[in-house]
Structures are given as C-alpha cells and as structure tokens.
Amino acid sequence: MQLIKLPFLETMAMYSCNLNCLGCTNYSDLSYTGYIKWKDAKRQLENWLQVIELDDFGIIGGEPMLNPQIREWIVGFRSLMPNAQLRFTTNGLFLSKNFDIVDLLHEIGNCVFKITVHVNDENLEDNINKIYKQYDFEPVNEYGINRFKTSNNFRFQVNRPKTFIKTYRNNYANMLPHNSNPIESFDMCIQQQCPLLYKGKIYKCSSIAMLNDTLTRFKKQNMWQWKEFSSYQGISHDDDTTNIQKFVDDFGKPEAICKMCPTANDNESIIDHVIP
C-alpha cells in the first residue's frame, strides 16, 4: 500500500505543565495527573506509520520534561523513525536538572530544540547561554525562523511570545465558542500546521483534539453551542484512506471547525503574555 504523506505531526508527552499560562492552546493551564508512557505513544505511532509517511514529528506538552520517561521517548523515536526530524518544545525551566536531554538531542541529530520563554528566570537565561556556548553553531533562517544549527542538523531556537490567543470565550466554567468566520480565525491561528496525535487519533490542532475532554471536565459536553465542534472526531489509522487523504489535503488550510476560535477583531481573546 502506498503511504500518504503528512507534512508534520506532533503529540503531547505531558498534558500537565509547571506553568498555567492563560490562553494555552493545549489547555495546559488546567491540572492533569499522570504522564504518557512511551510504549503507548510508540504503539500509536506504529499504527499510523503503516498508513502515513512522516518526515517531521514534534514532542510537546504541557511540559515534556515533567515526563519521567522523556529520554526513552527521544531514543525510542529515533529508533522508530531514524530519518525523520524531531522537534522538541519546552519552557526550559527544568533544564538545570535535565541538561543531558539537550546533549541527547544533539547526539541523535536532525532535531529542533525549541525553548519558549514564558517567565523571567535567571537560571533559564544562563542555560540558554550555556547551550549557545556548548556547541559549534552557525545561524540559519529556515521558513522565516531564526535558528542556530550544528553540523549534524541539531537546531536551537528560542521563542519569546508577546501575546497568547484564548480559543474560547469567557472562562472555563462558562466557556463558549466564538463562531467566527473560519478563514479569518485561521489567518491568525498559531496552529495552522500543527495536527495533534491524541489518544490514537489525529486532529486538526490541539485545541480541537482536547476539546471534548475539557468540556466534559466542566460539564459542558451537552451544550448545544458546542455540538458542532464536539462532534468533530479526528481521523483514525484504520479509517478509509479517502478520509485520511482528505485530512492531508486540508493540511495548512482553514476548515469549518476553525470558526470555534477568535479572529483578530476579538480583542478580549488576544491576551498580552506578560512575563513576570
């Protein structure tokens, strides 16, 4: 069977986070228990790799360094997908105790190690500078992103976001969809090309992937306002190939589901990400 090429896919190694940033598109400002075991993530990936060709894969959170098996994730990923690029995203606040993870990513190569800075922290800035000094980098610009790269394609990137976009109206207890123009919503979306593998299925983005679980937590799953959005079930590896191909064809494009999120005119949902 000919594999269907999906440009990028990511999954969460942890749902929980050490921060609670308002407007987190993964709803990681909520509390969660437990962590995702590599054996479970591996099984899901193995199922999908029988159907799709994947050259670029991301490990995100929550905060992935909270997962006690995260080194097993990295080594296991490279064993499972020896030629694929790995993107690893962290807020970096646990680097002092986990700097060996940076060395591991550098060792396996063909990786993007991204730190998203959410707080002012002297130790974090020291560790960022340590990474710059640790390896022989050259500056590169890839897809409009400034990074630093070593000879084995280990890339280092630091993001410092100024705003967050809250994907729902009100607060969690009273959350409602925006019902926006989907094209206008997509235009300002930070997840335009970030499908998420969640509990075995692939979804357009993390905000829709985790929506039903979030609605259930706040007893909103049966509200008529959410029915259109909560009925979106993503795709499974054993779906008809036509459905999977359609999902891939819609990669990086607006869809009707996008109207759940705000547009640039929804000022209350565009939050200044103030770093304390």
N, C-alpha and C positions, 0 to 999 in steps of 0.2 A: 504494500500500500504506500502510495506517495504521501509523504508528510506535508502538513500545512504549515507554512512559515509564519510564526508570530514574532513581530519585531522585538518585543520586550514583555517581560512578566516579572512581577515581584510578589513576595509573600512576607508575612509578619512572623518573626521568630518569637516575639513577645507582644501581647496585647497591652500589657501594663507599661507604665513609664515612671521614672523618678520625678518628672515634671507634670504639671497639669495645665498646659497652655490652652487658653480659651480659643476655640476655633480650630482645634486639631482635626484634620480631615479624617483621621483614623479613630476618632472618639477616645483617644488615649488619655484624655483629661478625666476619664472615669476610672474607677478602680476595678481591677481584674485579679483573679487568682490563677496560680499555676503557670506553666510555660508549655510551649510546643516542643515535643520530643522530635529529635532528628529522624528517628525511624518512621514516625508518622508523616513528616514532611517528605521524606525520601519516597515513601510509598505513593504519595500523591503525585510527586514529580515523575516517578517511573511510569505511572498510568498515563500521564499526559505526554511523555516523551515517546510513547507509542503512536501518538496522533499528530503532534506538532514538532516542528523544527524550531529550536530556540537557541539563539546565539548570545542573548543578553538577559541576565537574571539578577534581581535585586533582593537583598535581605534587609528588611526594615523592622520598625517597631511601631508603637511603643519604643522601648529602648532595648535593642537586641543584646547589649552587653549584660542585661539582667538575666539572660537565659544561661543557666549553668552548663548547658551543652553546646554553647555557641562555637567553640573550637571544633567540636565534632561536626557541626553544621558546615563549617568552612571546608574542612578536609573532605567531608562526605560529598559536598557539592562538586569539588574539583575532581573527585574520583568518578562521580556520576556524569559530569559534563566537562571533560578535560579541555575542550576547545572554546568554551563559552566565556564571555566576560562576566565577572561577578561585580555587582555594585553593593557596597555595604555602607549603610547610613546610620549614624549615631549622633547623639548630642555631645558626646565626648567627655561627659562629666565623670565617667568611671575609667578613664584612660590610665590614671596613675597606677591602678591595681591591675590593669589589663593591657599594658603596653605591648605584651607579647602577641596580642591579636594583630597589631599593626605589622609586626615582623612576620607573622604567619601569612598575612595577606600579601606582603611583599614577596615572600618566598614562593607562593603558588603562582604569582604573576597574573597578568591580564585582569586586573582588578581596578575598580574605582573605590577609594576610601573617602567618604564624604562626611565631614563634620558640619552639622547645622548648629550654630551658636544661638542659644536662647537666653542665656544669662551671662552677666559679667562675672567671671570666675578666674582668679589669678592662676590657679593650677592648670585650668584648661588652656589659657593662653601660653603658659610655659610648655605644655605638652604639644601644642600646635607648633611652637617654635622648635621644639625638640625633633618633631617629625621632619620639618624643613631641613634641619641640620644633619639628620640621621642618614639621609640617602642622597645620592647624586642625581638631583632633579634638573630637568630643563622645562621652562614654561611652554605650555601649549594652549591653543584655543580650539576646542572641539565643540561643534554645534552651537557656537556662541558662548560656550562656558570656559572660563579661565581655570586651568588646572596645571599641576606640575607632574611630570612623568619621568620614570626611570627607564633604564634600557630594557627591562623585562615587562614593560607596559603596566607597571604599578602606578596608578594615578592618585593624586591627592587633591582634594577640593574642599574649600571652606565656604559655607554659605552663612550670611548674616541677614535673615529676613527682617523686613521692617513692618510688614503687615501680615495678618492672618485673615482668612475668609471663612466665616462661620456658615456652614452649609444648610442650616435650618433657621427658622425664625423663632424668636423668644428664647427661653432656656429649655433645658432637657425636660423638665416637668410639664412644660406647655409647648413642646416643640411642634412646629408645623412646617410643611414645605413652602417654598417660595412661589411655585407655579409661574416661573419666569418664561421669557422667550428662550427656548433651549439653545439657540445659536448664540445669543448674547451671553447666556450663562457660560457656555463653553468657551467663549472668547477670553474670559478672564480666569478660567479654571487652571489650577496648578497641577491637575492630574490628567491632562489631556491625553497623555500616552503612558499611563500607569495602571494597566489592568492588574487586578489582585487575585492571586490564588488563595482562596479562603475555604477551609473545610472541604477541600476536594474539587470545588467548582471555581471557575474563572469569571470574574465580574468586571464591569467597565472601569470601576475605581473602588478604592477602599470605602468611600462614604456610602456607596450603594451596597457594597458587599456586607458591611456590618450593620446596615440599617435595621433589618428585622430584629436582630438580637438587641439592638439599642431600644427600639420601640417596645419590645417585649419587657425589657427591664423597667420601663416607665409606664407599662400598661397602656400603651398607645397603639398596639398592633392591630386593633379592630376599628380604629377611627377611619371614617370614610375619606377624610382628607388625605390619608396615606395609602389608600387601597391601590391606586395606580402604581405607586412606587414600590410598595412592599410586595407586589405580585411579581416583580422582576426577580428571576431566579438564577441568572447567570447561565453558564454552559457547563456541561459535564463531559468528561473524556469519552463517555460511551454514547453521547448524542449523535444524531445523524450528522454526517460530515458537512451537509449543506448548512446546518445551523452553525457549526464551528467555522466554516468558511465565511459565512455572513458576519460573524463576530470579528474575524480578522479583517474583512473588507471594511468594517466600520472603525477599525483602529485609528485613533487620532482624528475622528470626525464627531461632530455633535449628533446626539440622538435625542429622542423624545424624553428619555429618562433624565436628561441634563436639566430639564426645567424645574427639578426639585431644588436646585441651587440658585444663589443670587446672581444678579447682574452688577455691572459697575455702578448702577444707579441706586443700589440697595446699601445706602451708607451705613446703616446700623449693623450690617453683616461684615463690613470691612473694618477689621479691628487693628488699631495700632498695636504692634507687638513690642510693647515697652520692655526693654531689658533692664531689670532692677540692678 
